[in-house]
Amino acid sequence: NAQLSRAAFLYALRWYGSLGNGFAPQVSGILRIARSARDAGRFEQLLRTLDYPPALAAFADAAECERLSGHPVGHAGLWFPDGFSLSPSEACRAALARCGASARWRGGVNADRIVPQGNGWQVMDAGGRVLAEAPVVIIAGGTGSKQLAGVAGLPLESLRGQVTLLPAGSIPRLGVALSGDRHAVVLPDGRTMIGATFQDQDDDASVRAADHADNIDRKSTRL
């Protein structure tokens, strides 16, 4: 598992960095904060066991975490100096541009069902019109995936999560991206995104004031 995660991270770093088309990941480092002193000890033991090079991952005590982040975080953590954040929408646009004619974007349509056809699949709308067909279909529709006829038997679960955007200047600027019980990332426009809530089997897509309050409360006790 550790080898797979390491290979996936290094591949993602290279791949996103090579997309071009005006896109670039924000490589500022990621600090994974332990939730407790016990977790911190587990992090330290894990690094010793896996023998990661410090350039990839290093243990940081509470004082070092505070120095890196600019905030008292209360616990030690793992420091990933090449960790990065990115805009999913911008990454998708850059990836599509890189594919050129080998990928075709179809917007403004609603897939209703997926049906087997010969050696492949057809994606259809509610009126039975074929939107696309291919030998392989990748389902990446979030909670909407469960609504597709033809995939009802797949073991899909709904996990609701809501983030909160804090105005620029509302908190001292973070030096790095933070993860752990929640995450905090400074966006290019200066705002800070914190979150996310976690609710199992919840398909509600509305914005909840209670979830914003939960994010802010956790931020105030952990940042």
C-alpha positions in Angstrom: 0.0 0.0 0.0 2.8 2.4 0.9 4.6 1.7 -2.4 1.4 2.2 -4.4 0.6 5.5 -2.6 4.2 6.8 -3.1 4.2 5.9 -6.8 0.7 7.5 -7.3 1.8 10.7 -5.6 5.0 11.1 -7.6 3.2 10.3 -10.8 0.4 12.9 -10.1 3.1 15.5 -9.3 4.8 14.9 -12.6 1.5 14.6 -14.6 -0.2 17.7 -13.3 3.1 19.7 -13.6 3.3 18.7 -17.3 -0.2 19.7 -18.4 0.7 23.2 -19.6 -2.1 25.2 -21.2 -1.6 27.8 -18.5 -2.3 25.4 -15.7 0.1 24.6 -12.8 -0.4 23.0 -9.4 0.3 25.1 -6.3 3.3 23.3 -4.8 3.6 24.8 -1.4 3.9 21.7 0.7 1.2 19.9 2.8 1.3 19.4 6.5 -0.7 16.5 7.9 -1.5 17.3 11.5 -1.9 14.4 13.9 -5.2 14.3 15.8 -3.6 13.3 19.1 -0.2 12.5 20.7 -0.9 8.9 20.0 -1.4 9.6 16.3 1.8 11.6 16.3 3.8 8.7 17.7 2.2 6.4 15.0 3.3 8.9 12.3 6.9 8.9 13.6 7.0 5.1 13.8 5.6 4.8 10.3 8.3 6.9 8.8 11.0 4.9 10.5 9.5 1.7 9.3 9.0 2.8 5.7 12.3 4.7 5.6 11.0 7.5 3.4 13.6 10.0 2.2 13.1 13.4 4.0 12.5 15.1 0.6 9.4 13.0 0.2 8.0 12.9 3.8 9.4 13.9 7.1 8.2 13.9 10.7 7.7 17.4 12.2 7.2 18.1 15.9 4.6 20.6 17.1 7.1 23.4 17.1 8.2 22.7 13.5 4.5 22.4 12.4 3.9 25.8 13.9 6.9 27.3 12.1 5.8 25.8 8.8 2.1 26.7 9.0 2.4 30.0 10.9 -0.2 28.8 13.4 -0.1 26.9 16.7 -1.6 23.5 15.7 -1.2 21.6 18.9 0.3 18.4 17.6 3.1 17.0 15.6 2.6 15.9 12.0 3.9 14.7 8.7 5.5 17.2 6.3 5.3 16.6 2.5 7.4 19.3 1.0 6.3 18.5 -2.6 2.6 18.4 -1.6 0.4 20.5 -3.8 -3.2 21.8 -4.3 -5.0 22.5 -7.5 -8.2 23.7 -9.0 -10.2 20.7 -10.3 -12.0 22.6 -13.0 -8.8 24.2 -14.3 -7.1 20.8 -14.2 -9.9 19.3 -16.2 -9.8 22.1 -18.8 -6.0 21.7 -19.2 -6.3 17.9 -19.5 -9.0 18.2 -22.2 -6.9 20.7 -24.1 -3.9 18.4 -23.9 -6.0 15.4 -25.3 -6.8 17.4 -28.4 -8.9 15.5 -30.9 -8.7 12.2 -28.9 -11.2 13.5 -26.4 -14.6 15.2 -27.0 -16.5 17.2 -24.4 -20.3 16.9 -24.4 -21.9 19.5 -22.1 -25.5 20.4 -21.6 -26.8 16.8 -21.6 -28.1 14.5 -18.9 -27.1 10.9 -18.9 -30.0 8.7 -17.8 -28.8 5.1 -18.2 -25.9 2.9 -19.3 -26.6 -0.2 -21.4 -24.4 -2.9 -22.8 -24.0 -2.9 -26.5 -21.9 -5.5 -28.3 -18.4 -5.4 -26.8 -19.0 -2.0 -25.2 -21.5 0.4 -23.7 -23.9 3.1 -24.7 -24.8 6.1 -22.6 -28.4 7.3 -23.2 -30.5 10.2 -22.1 -34.1 9.8 -20.8 -35.5 9.9 -24.3 -33.4 7.0 -25.5 -31.0 9.1 -27.5 -27.4 7.7 -27.6 -25.1 10.3 -26.1 -21.9 8.3 -26.4 -20.7 4.8 -26.9 -17.3 3.2 -26.0 -15.7 -0.1 -25.0 -15.1 1.3 -21.5 -17.3 3.7 -19.4 -15.9 5.5 -16.3 -18.6 6.6 -13.9 -17.6 9.8 -12.1 -20.8 11.5 -11.4 -20.7 11.9 -7.6 -24.0 11.3 -5.9 -25.7 11.4 -9.3 -24.0 8.2 -10.2 -26.6 6.2 -8.2 -29.4 7.6 -10.4 -28.0 6.0 -13.6 -30.1 3.1 -14.7 -27.7 0.1 -15.2 -25.5 0.8 -12.2 -27.9 0.1 -9.4 -26.1 -3.0 -8.5 -22.8 -1.3 -7.8 -21.8 -0.8 -4.2 -21.9 3.0 -4.3 -22.2 5.1 -1.1 -23.0 8.8 -0.6 -20.6 10.9 1.5 -21.7 14.6 1.8 -19.0 17.2 2.4 -19.3 20.9 2.6 -16.4 23.4 2.5 -16.4 27.0 3.8 -14.6 29.9 2.1 -13.1 32.5 4.5 -12.5 36.1 3.1 -9.0 37.1 2.5 -7.4 38.6 5.6 -10.0 37.1 8.0 -7.3 34.8 9.5 -3.5 35.0 9.4 -2.3 33.6 6.1 -1.2 30.0 6.2 2.3 29.2 5.0 1.3 25.7 3.7 -1.8 23.6 3.1 -3.0 21.7 6.1 -4.8 18.4 6.3 -5.9 16.1 9.1 -9.2 16.1 10.9 -10.1 18.9 8.4 -8.1 20.7 5.7 -7.2 24.4 5.1 -5.9 25.7 1.8 -5.1 29.3 0.7 -6.6 30.0 -2.7 -4.9 32.1 -5.4 -7.3 35.0 -4.7 -6.3 35.1 -1.0 -9.3 33.4 0.4 -8.9 30.3 2.7 -10.9 27.2 2.0 -11.6 25.1 5.1 -13.5 21.9 5.5 -14.9 19.5 4.9 -17.9 18.2 6.8 -18.5 14.4 6.5 -22.0 12.9 6.5 -22.5 9.3 5.4 -25.4 8.4 3.1 -26.6 12.1 2.7 -27.5 13.2 -0.8 -28.7 16.7 0.2 -26.8 19.2 -2.0 -28.0 22.4 -0.3 -25.6 24.7 1.6 -26.2 24.3 5.4 -25.4 27.1 7.8 -24.8 24.4 10.5 -22.0 22.9 8.4 -20.3 26.3 7.9 -20.5 26.7 11.7 -19.0 23.3 12.2 -16.1 24.0 9.8 -15.4 27.4 11.5 -15.6 25.8 15.0 -13.1 23.1 14.1 -10.9 25.7 12.4 -10.8 27.9 15.5 -9.7 24.9 17.7 -7.2 23.4 15.4 -5.5 26.3 13.5 
